[in-house]
Each structure stands twice: as structure tokens, then as C-alpha cells.
Amino acid sequence: MRFLHTMVRVADLEASLRFYRDLLGLQETRRSVHEKGRFTLVYLAAPEDIERLGDAAAPQVELTYNWDPEEYSGGRNFGHMAFAVRDIYALCAALQDAGVTINRPPRDGHMAFVRSPDGVSIELLQQGEALEPCEPWVSMDNTGSW
């Protein structure tokens, strides 16, 4: 397993970039603008992590800027932590066997969401190519929110 990123929703992208990039010294590694979904994603990483691991492998902070104003209360601005996993089906099965609810099953062989005991949303992403969709995951409904 490898830690990928932590997502934080931000109300003012420029103010957030001034803080994370200009004041804390994180470096922007990539940016994507999603006109249809009306949001922008900006990924930042510590310079030492980039030097040691490269842009793609460095643990990152994902700033999510939704273009339409929204009030974030009760920790809603914090989105999730993400981890790349070797076998998303095996990990989800082991988590489920341990009593963890699979909130968003890996129906696509690529992505799932679970929650920590404290309610922190955790995104699991299949390393490399998505696995072939299979049961019981394909037929499993979402449970709760993530």
C-alpha cells in the first residue's frame, strides 16, 4: 500500500495556493480544470518528496475548488485520504470480513471508499490497470456516504 493524497475542499483557490504553495513551500505538481463538473483540482507536494520520489509518487495535498459557492461545515471541507493498493478486491474482502462497511464498492475494479472508525473517508485505488469487474462487487450497492 502507498499513501497518495489528502483532499481538502477550498473556498478561495488563490488564497489557499498562497498558503500551501507560497507560505508552506509546497510545489504544484499538476492541475486539472473540469468545466463540465465546475471544479478545479490542484495537487501540491513537499519539495523533498518530489526530489526523493518524483512528481507522480510523492504524497500530495489535493485542493478541490468547486466553482459554485458552498458552505463547508462540520469538516465537509476535508474530503478523503487515498491509498494505492495491490489488489482492491482482496483488501475490500478483508476489510468487510473485519466488519468494515464498504461504502462505495469497487464495482469498476478501480475505486472503493470506506470510512475509518472516526468517520474519515478513505479512497482505495487499484494500482495500475483496473481489475476485471466481478461479483460480489458489481452487484453491491453504495452504503451511506463517503
Backbone as CSV, one residue per row, in Angstrom:
resi,resn,N_x,N_y,N_z,CA_x,CA_y,CA_z,C_x,C_y,C_z
1,MET,0.849,-1.163,0.000,0.000,0.000,0.000,0.899,1.233,0.000
2,ARG,0.453,2.284,-0.702,1.210,3.534,-0.771,0.255,4.693,-0.590
3,PHE,0.589,5.637,0.309,-0.233,6.812,0.526,-0.140,7.716,-0.696
4,LEU,-1.301,8.197,-1.186,-1.332,9.026,-2.390,-1.573,10.498,-2.096
5,HIS,-2.748,10.815,-1.536,-3.052,12.220,-1.304,-4.145,12.397,-0.252
6,THR,-4.213,13.622,0.255,-5.304,14.052,1.115,-6.021,15.167,0.383
7,MET,-7.341,15.077,0.275,-8.131,16.089,-0.437,-8.758,17.050,0.551
8,VAL,-8.640,18.347,0.238,-9.232,19.398,1.042,-10.029,20.306,0.115
9,ARG,-11.301,20.537,0.437,-12.108,21.484,-0.344,-11.763,22.891,0.123
10,VAL,-11.604,23.793,-0.831,-11.223,25.162,-0.505,-12.243,26.134,-1.087
11,ALA,-12.499,27.216,-0.337,-13.464,28.218,-0.774,-12.828,29.257,-1.694
12,ASP,-11.544,29.507,-1.532,-10.836,30.518,-2.319,-9.525,29.889,-2.783
13,LEU,-9.473,29.491,-4.039,-8.303,28.774,-4.547,-7.032,29.612,-4.448
14,GLU,-7.106,30.868,-4.808,-5.894,31.706,-4.774,-5.377,31.893,-3.349
15,ALA,-6.280,32.122,-2.405,-5.859,32.258,-1.006,-5.239,30.954,-0.510
16,SER,-5.821,29.826,-0.908,-5.288,28.527,-0.493,-3.923,28.270,-1.117
17,LEU,-3.755,28.641,-2.386,-2.448,28.470,-3.025,-1.398,29.358,-2.360
18,ARG,-1.773,30.558,-2.002,-0.829,31.429,-1.281,-0.375,30.753,0.007
19,PHE,-1.312,30.117,0.717,-0.967,29.466,1.968,-0.116,28.219,1.738
20,TYR,-0.648,27.246,0.980,0.042,25.964,0.802,1.318,26.085,-0.031
21,ARG,1.250,26.848,-1.111,2.383,26.951,-2.028,3.374,28.013,-1.573
22,ASP,2.860,29.235,-1.399,3.766,30.352,-1.137,4.267,30.396,0.294
23,LEU,3.414,30.083,1.259,3.819,30.164,2.652,4.411,28.863,3.187
24,LEU,3.760,27.740,2.898,4.289,26.463,3.377,5.395,25.913,2.487
25,GLY,5.447,26.354,1.238,6.504,25.915,0.337,6.213,24.657,-0.454
26,LEU,4.959,24.189,-0.459,4.619,23.048,-1.296,4.701,23.464,-2.760
27,GLN,4.969,22.509,-3.629,5.078,22.793,-5.058,3.896,22.189,-5.797
28,GLU,3.357,22.960,-6.749,2.262,22.448,-7.567,2.820,21.392,-8.509
29,THR,2.207,20.206,-8.483,2.671,19.116,-9.343,1.774,18.927,-10.554
30,ARG,0.492,19.240,-10.401,-0.423,19.177,-11.548,-1.717,19.893,-11.202
31,ARG,-2.436,20.246,-12.261,-3.705,20.962,-12.118,-4.634,20.465,-13.208
32,SER,-5.902,20.307,-12.858,-6.892,19.950,-13.875,-8.157,20.776,-13.643
33,VAL,-8.675,21.299,-14.749,-9.878,22.121,-14.727,-10.996,21.312,-15.368
34,HIS,-12.106,21.185,-14.660,-13.228,20.372,-15.118,-14.439,21.277,-15.343
35,GLU,-14.531,21.805,-16.551,-15.598,22.760,-16.892,-16.985,22.146,-16.678
36,LYS,-17.180,20.931,-17.157,-18.492,20.289,-17.050,-18.903,20.101,-15.588
37,GLY,-17.974,19.662,-14.758,-18.273,19.458,-13.342,-18.141,20.720,-12.503
38,ARG,-17.620,21.786,-13.099,-17.458,23.087,-12.452,-16.561,23.019,-11.216
39,PHE,-15.375,22.400,-11.390,-14.409,22.369,-10.300,-12.989,22.321,-10.870
40,THR,-12.038,22.694,-10.022,-10.621,22.661,-10.359,-9.898,21.863,-9.279
41,LEU,-8.967,21.017,-9.700,-8.129,20.262,-8.773,-6.692,20.743,-8.914
42,VAL,-6.043,21.014,-7.797,-4.631,21.391,-7.794,-3.927,20.473,-6.808
43,TYR,-2.873,19.799,-7.281,-2.100,18.891,-6.433,-0.781,19.556,-6.065
44,LEU,-0.416,19.436,-4.783,0.816,20.017,-4.279,1.577,18.972,-3.480
45,ALA,2.903,19.071,-3.498,3.731,18.137,-2.736,4.924,18.873,-2.156
46,ALA,5.477,18.308,-1.103,6.681,18.876,-0.489,7.861,18.693,-1.441
47,PRO,8.701,19.718,-1.573,9.853,19.622,-2.487,10.728,18.397,-2.217
48,GLU,10.934,18.059,-0.951,11.767,16.901,-0.621,11.144,15.595,-1.107
49,ASP,9.828,15.502,-1.031,9.155,14.300,-1.526,9.271,14.200,-3.038
50,ILE,9.170,15.329,-3.726,9.308,15.332,-5.180,10.718,14.912,-5.570
51,GLU,11.721,15.466,-4.882,13.122,15.118,-5.172,13.376,13.640,-4.921
52,ARG,12.828,13.116,-3.836,13.086,11.734,-3.437,12.284,10.734,-4.260
53,LEU,11.032,11.080,-4.582,10.123,10.109,-5.176,9.665,10.450,-6.589
54,GLY,9.819,11.714,-6.997,9.299,12.141,-8.289,7.880,12.653,-8.153
55,ASP,7.437,13.441,-9.121,6.109,14.073,-9.092,4.983,13.081,-8.877
56,ALA,5.000,11.984,-9.619,3.870,11.049,-9.598,3.789,10.243,-8.304
57,ALA,4.911,10.031,-7.630,4.925,9.162,-6.459,4.850,9.918,-5.133
58,ALA,5.114,11.223,-5.140,5.144,11.987,-3.902,3.748,12.075,-3.275
59,PRO,3.650,11.900,-1.943,2.366,12.120,-1.284,1.963,13.574,-1.478
60,GLN,0.677,13.810,-1.721,0.250,15.143,-2.108,-0.972,15.621,-1.347
61,VAL,-1.172,16.934,-1.399,-2.396,17.575,-0.944,-3.168,17.925,-2.206
62,GLU,-4.418,17.479,-2.283,-5.283,17.805,-3.408,-6.234,18.913,-2.964
63,LEU,-6.094,20.093,-3.570,-7.030,21.177,-3.303,-8.157,21.058,-4.304
64,THR,-9.383,20.946,-3.810,-10.560,20.865,-4.672,-11.320,22.172,-4.542
65,TYR,-11.408,22.890,-5.655,-12.123,24.167,-5.672,-13.382,24.008,-6.508
66,ASN,-14.535,24.001,-5.832,-15.825,23.945,-6.511,-16.213,25.373,-6.876
67,TRP,-16.495,25.607,-8.155,-16.739,26.959,-8.639,-17.985,27.583,-8.049
68,ASP,-18.988,26.795,-7.754,-20.217,27.334,-7.178,-20.047,27.409,-5.670
69,PRO,-20.332,28.564,-5.077,-20.123,28.725,-3.630,-20.889,27.675,-2.822
70,GLU,-20.231,27.191,-1.796,-20.826,26.202,-0.898,-20.223,26.414,0.477
71,GLU,-21.042,26.359,1.506,-20.515,26.496,2.854,-20.086,25.123,3.357
72,TYR,-18.857,25.027,3.820,-18.340,23.760,4.322,-18.347,23.805,5.835
73,SER,-19.193,22.982,6.437,-19.282,22.935,7.886,-19.107,21.494,8.343
74,GLY,-18.801,21.340,9.598,-18.682,20.002,10.165,-17.616,19.161,9.503
75,GLY,-16.509,19.789,9.081,-15.423,19.058,8.443,-15.674,18.712,6.993
76,ARG,-16.717,19.274,6.390,-17.040,18.959,4.987,-15.926,19.400,4.046
77,ASN,-15.104,20.361,4.464,-14.015,20.798,3.595,-12.928,19.738,3.462
78,PHE,-12.828,18.838,4.435,-11.871,17.737,4.327,-12.543,16.611,3.583
79,GLY,-11.933,16.156,2.516,-12.566,15.147,1.691,-12.209,13.726,2.045
80,HIS,-10.978,13.319,1.776,-10.622,11.931,1.999,-9.112,11.757,1.919
81,MET,-8.652,10.610,2.376,-7.283,10.168,2.140,-7.357,9.085,1.086
82,ALA,-6.332,8.979,0.258,-6.343,7.981,-0.813,-5.094,7.112,-0.736
83,PHE,-5.285,5.822,-1.005,-4.181,4.870,-0.988,-4.243,3.992,-2.236
84,ALA,-3.103,3.784,-2.871,-2.996,2.814,-3.956,-2.807,1.444,-3.318
85,VAL,-3.539,0.449,-3.815,-3.485,-0.893,-3.232,-3.180,-1.926,-4.316
86,ARG,-2.558,-3.029,-3.912,-2.151,-4.058,-4.883,-3.330,-4.846,-5.437
87,ASP,-4.322,-5.137,-4.593,-5.489,-5.913,-5.025,-6.707,-5.367,-4.299
88,ILE,-7.442,-4.506,-4.975,-8.574,-3.828,-4.344,-9.649,-4.808,-3.892
89,TYR,-9.853,-5.889,-4.639,-10.860,-6.875,-4.252,-10.450,-7.609,-2.981
90,ALA,-9.213,-8.023,-2.900,-8.739,-8.750,-1.712,-8.781,-7.848,-0.484
91,LEU,-8.368,-6.599,-0.623,-8.381,-5.700,0.518,-9.807,-5.407,0.968
92,CYS,-10.703,-5.142,0.024,-12.101,-4.878,0.393,-12.726,-6.094,1.075
93,ALA,-12.410,-7.286,0.594,-12.930,-8.510,1.217,-12.397,-8.639,2.646
94,ALA,-11.106,-8.373,2.840,-10.526,-8.462,4.182,-11.131,-7.414,5.116
95,LEU,-11.333,-6.209,4.609,-11.961,-5.165,5.423,-13.388,-5.552,5.800
96,GLN,-14.134,-6.041,4.813,-15.512,-6.452,5.053,-15.560,-7.591,6.074
97,ASP,-14.658,-8.555,5.940,-14.592,-9.669,6.894,-14.296,-9.184,8.315
98,ALA,-13.607,-8.041,8.411,-13.270,-7.473,9.722,-14.369,-6.549,10.244
99,GLY,-15.493,-6.469,9.523,-16.611,-5.668,9.982,-16.678,-4.253,9.443
100,VAL,-15.796,-3.919,8.501,-15.792,-2.580,7.905,-16.827,-2.537,6.780
101,THR,-17.643,-1.492,6.773,-18.625,-1.292,5.704,-17.922,-0.750,4.474
102,ILE,-18.186,-1.368,3.333,-17.658,-0.862,2.062,-18.702,0.132,1.548
103,ASN,-18.455,1.416,1.779,-19.433,2.447,1.425,-19.640,2.567,-0.075
104,ARG,-18.560,2.514,-0.813,-18.631,2.550,-2.285,-17.823,1.349,-2.753
105,PRO,-18.487,0.259,-3.129,-17.783,-0.954,-3.536,-16.956,-0.738,-4.813
106,PRO,-15.941,-1.568,-5.020,-15.096,-1.440,-6.212,-15.733,-2.092,-7.441
107,ARG,-16.921,-1.626,-7.786,-17.651,-2.216,-8.918,-16.870,-2.153,-10.216
108,ASP,-16.038,-1.137,-10.362,-15.276,-0.935,-11.600,-13.885,-1.574,-11.547
109,GLY,-13.552,-2.236,-10.443,-12.229,-2.834,-10.301,-11.137,-1.808,-10.076
110,HIS,-11.522,-0.567,-9.825,-10.539,0.508,-9.708,-10.643,1.293,-8.406
111,MET,-11.867,1.601,-7.943,-12.017,2.529,-6.827,-13.066,2.045,-5.838
112,ALA,-12.751,2.240,-4.557,-13.691,1.952,-3.476,-13.508,3.006,-2.395
113,PHE,-14.535,3.160,-1.554,-14.442,4.046,-0.395,-14.907,3.303,0.835
114,VAL,-14.191,3.524,1.945,-14.562,3.030,3.260,-14.394,4.197,4.226
115,ARG,-14.767,4.001,5.472,-14.560,5.040,6.489,-13.765,4.459,7.655
116,SER,-12.936,5.313,8.225,-12.185,4.925,9.414,-13.150,4.856,10.601
117,PRO,-12.709,4.329,11.740,-13.578,4.318,12.918,-14.035,5.714,13.341
118,ASP,-13.273,6.735,12.985,-13.637,8.118,13.313,-14.439,8.788,12.216
119,GLY,-14.803,8.035,11.174,-15.611,8.595,10.106,-14.833,9.274,8.997
120,VAL,-13.511,9.134,8.989,-12.707,9.720,7.921,-12.872,8.871,6.666
121,SER,-13.160,9.522,5.566,-13.358,8.823,4.297,-12.006,8.426,3.716
122,ILE,-11.904,7.155,3.326,-10.670,6.597,2.766,-10.976,6.066,1.370
123,GLU,-10.245,6.576,0.373,-10.387,6.119,-1.002,-9.311,5.066,-1.274
124,LEU,-9.719,3.944,-1.826,-8.796,2.875,-2.218,-8.784,2.815,-3.734
125,LEU,-7.595,2.888,-4.317,-7.439,2.873,-5.771,-6.535,1.722,-6.184
126,GLN,-7.000,0.934,-7.131,-6.220,-0.192,-7.641,-4.951,0.326,-8.311
127,GLN,-3.806,-0.218,-7.912,-2.553,0.140,-8.580,-2.599,-0.359,-10.018
128,GLY,-2.068,0.443,-10.934,-2.026,0.035,-12.334,-3.414,0.007,-12.938
129,GLU,-3.614,-0.923,-13.848,-4.893,-1.046,-14.546,-5.980,-1.577,-13.614
130,ALA,-7.207,-1.177,-13.879,-8.343,-1.675,-13.111,-8.450,-3.192,-13.278
131,LEU,-8.903,-3.856,-12.219,-9.159,-5.289,-12.305,-10.469,-5.506,-13.061
132,GLU,-10.624,-6.679,-13.625,-11.853,-7.023,-14.337,-13.023,-6.983,-13.347
133,PRO,-14.125,-6.284,-13.660,-15.274,-6.257,-12.751,-15.757,-7.677,-12.446
134,CYS,-16.102,-7.900,-11.173,-16.565,-9.231,-10.774,-17.476,-9.125,-9.554
135,GLU,-18.204,-10.206,-9.304,-19.072,-10.305,-8.133,-18.224,-10.637,-6.911
136,PRO,-18.661,-10.272,-5.733,-19.951,-9.674,-5.411,-19.989,-8.156,-5.609
137,TRP,-18.855,-7.600,-6.014,-18.712,-6.146,-6.054,-19.608,-5.482,-7.099
138,VAL,-19.743,-6.078,-8.263,-20.519,-5.467,-9.349,-21.960,-5.204,-8.932
139,SER,-22.549,-6.107,-8.180,-23.957,-6.004,-7.788,-24.184,-5.273,-6.458
140,MET,-23.107,-4.911,-5.784,-23.235,-4.318,-4.451,-23.591,-2.838,-4.541
141,ASP,-24.588,-2.424,-3.780,-24.994,-1.026,-3.733,-24.099,-0.211,-2.814
142,ASN,-24.113,1.105,-3.011,-23.440,2.006,-2.080,-24.148,1.948,-0.729
143,THR,-23.382,2.173,0.329,-23.930,2.192,1.686,-23.499,3.486,2.351
144,GLY,-24.446,4.285,2.783,-24.110,5.528,3.458,-23.457,6.513,2.512
145,SER,-22.552,7.300,3.042,-21.842,8.290,2.235,-20.344,8.123,2.433
146,TRP,-19.627,8.688,1.540,-18.174,8.601,1.658,-17.571,9.940,1.405
